[in-house]
């Protein structure tokens, strides 16, 4: 096995920033990403045609990627880290079809990012219903419009730039429906808060929507989508009263999402302690202010350590890198000063995130509002086509136990492994028994062992992590077994 | 530069190097498969490799997530519909 100092999992802003810092100090770094190109979601690379026509929509990402490559970082794109070997250290990786790679290093930085938070509703499985992020990537990277008449809905600041990207492509945005009430009638009210730069950005989006006469509805949630083979209409209701429809809109695409969830599966498989975030209900790895997890060799950086946006993500990546360098070079004053400086910046950015978050409804509260109102025939688990009625009936039998409910109904056992339904299944299970008041579903999964299948405490709010983290081709598993040592890249 | 690929036997023009889901959405091909249990049509949802709703067969390789695949000249795609 070659002498590798650091393996970084995830080639988005945090992973790239960490890779560049470590490689510039002369460390041997390997950067792994499942996507075909570096950049992650935020710095997703434009297609060649889009690049020629419109240039790079995120030039900072292009510069960072070129720097990382120039510094000699080993970049394994199209490679999925799907598990952890029995030594609890070696990462199991699937690359090209039929290839298996094992990676081991002195330090691991997990920068696996986030994915979008969804809530089921009748019709959300129709073609043409997507996450806002999908519409954004299609627009920014591929210059492709998700539809011609589009509703953007859900919650969080991200809905605004998505709607604006669609406007840029000439799409008729029929409205933006926000579940909370974060916006004042005048966009200027936002700037009265602290951190004006970021809030000015939001105000600029609301001004752009107003100029294009796009309605911005607040306290509105999507309660159903209809269509024959593809979405053709969407129904909205007030968040507090989802059973009473207020407005139906004709659309050919619906982009709906409720912010982001940290992708922390790998941290959990490695046995890093996680806590249940009280606001979101998500499992978030426990880290110190440098990003070090409960394991002395594993750092968590970027959105995987908690949602905070690109600046915080990059700062977390840099902080983890600087901390690794300072640990290697104990006597160095400059290294320690760099770490302290970055940790302070990290704290400031995190406090802005908390402020921005407080403008929008807490995801856990939303789930407690929306899940009980779901009609029984709603498909909750898209992968296994499990309905809300199935989940409720089983959860009642299982006294609200989430894992028993999962095992019995198969909700959360399909290819997405509960990433899109898990949040709602947990809420349905909580409410099915009526025994657990909202917010008190409690139980952290921090004592969860790395053995796959380890159960969080009964009634725990999240599904456990299992390997493979994503479905892996059988040929990759066979390749791993055929050569006992695998292919030590 | 657009290149020609084949989707379910039909020729489709798509920009080289764009994501395969963009080629589908750009030509209004939303229905990529029918769900094995419910029989309902399904199409791309997350666009970032998490939901597996956009799995298609590319050049004989099954289970390829179209959102992680780039359009290449002569590519042959079969959807599950």
Boltz contact constraints between the chains, C-beta under 6 A:
constraints:
  - contact:
      token1: [A, 36]
      token2: [B, 68]
      max_distance: 6.0
  - contact:
      token1: [A, 36]
      token2: [B, 70]
      max_distance: 6.0
  - contact:
      token1: [A, 41]
      token2: [B, 48]
      max_distance: 6.0
  - contact:
      token1: [A, 47]
      token2: [B, 15]
      max_distance: 6.0
  - contact:
      token1: [A, 47]
      token2: [B, 17]
      max_distance: 6.0
  - contact:
      token1: [A, 47]
      token2: [B, 18]
      max_distance: 6.0
  - contact:
      token1: [A, 48]
      token2: [B, 17]
      max_distance: 6.0
  - contact:
      token1: [A, 49]
      token2: [B, 15]
      max_distance: 6.0
  - contact:
      token1: [A, 115]
      token2: [B, 50]
      max_distance: 6.0
  - contact:
      token1: [A, 127]
      token2: [B, 30]
      max_distance: 6.0
  - contact:
      token1: [A, 127]
      token2: [B, 31]
      max_distance: 6.0
  - contact:
      token1: [A, 127]
      token2: [B, 41]
      max_distance: 6.0
  - contact:
      token1: [A, 127]
      token2: [B, 43]
      max_distance: 6.0
  - contact:
      token1: [A, 128]
      token2: [B, 30]
      max_distance: 6.0
  - contact:
      token1: [A, 130]
      token2: [B, 45]
      max_distance: 6.0
  - contact:
      token1: [A, 131]
      token2: [B, 46]
      max_distance: 6.0
  - contact:
      token1: [A, 134]
      token2: [B, 46]
      max_distance: 6.0
  - contact:
      token1: [A, 134]
      token2: [B, 47]
      max_distance: 6.0
  - contact:
      token1: [A, 137]
      token2: [B, 47]
      max_distance: 6.0
  - contact:
      token1: [A, 138]
      token2: [B, 22]
      max_distance: 6.0
  - contact:
      token1: [A, 142]
      token2: [B, 18]
      max_distance: 6.0
  - contact:
      token1: [A, 142]
      token2: [B, 19]
      max_distance: 6.0
  - contact:
      token1: [A, 142]
      token2: [B, 22]
      max_distance: 6.0
  - contact:
      token1: [A, 144]
      token2: [B, 22]
      max_distance: 6.0
  - contact:
      token1: [A, 144]
      token2: [B, 25]
      max_distance: 6.0
  - contact:
      token1: [A, 144]
      token2: [B, 26]
      max_distance: 6.0
  - contact:
      token1: [A, 229]
      token2: [B, 41]
      max_distance: 6.0
  - contact:
      token1: [A, 230]
      token2: [B, 30]
      max_distance: 6.0
  - contact:
      token1: [A, 385]
      token2: [B, 35]
      max_distance: 6.0
  - contact:
      token1: [A, 385]
      token2: [B, 37]
      max_distance: 6.0
  - contact:
      token1: [A, 385]
      token2: [B, 38]
      max_distance: 6.0
  - contact:
      token1: [A, 415]
      token2: [B, 52]
      max_distance: 6.0
  - contact:
      token1: [A, 416]
      token2: [B, 50]
      max_distance: 6.0
  - contact:
      token1: [A, 416]
      token2: [B, 51]
      max_distance: 6.0
  - contact:
      token1: [A, 416]
      token2: [B, 52]
      max_distance: 6.0
  - contact:
      token1: [A, 419]
      token2: [B, 50]
      max_distance: 6.0
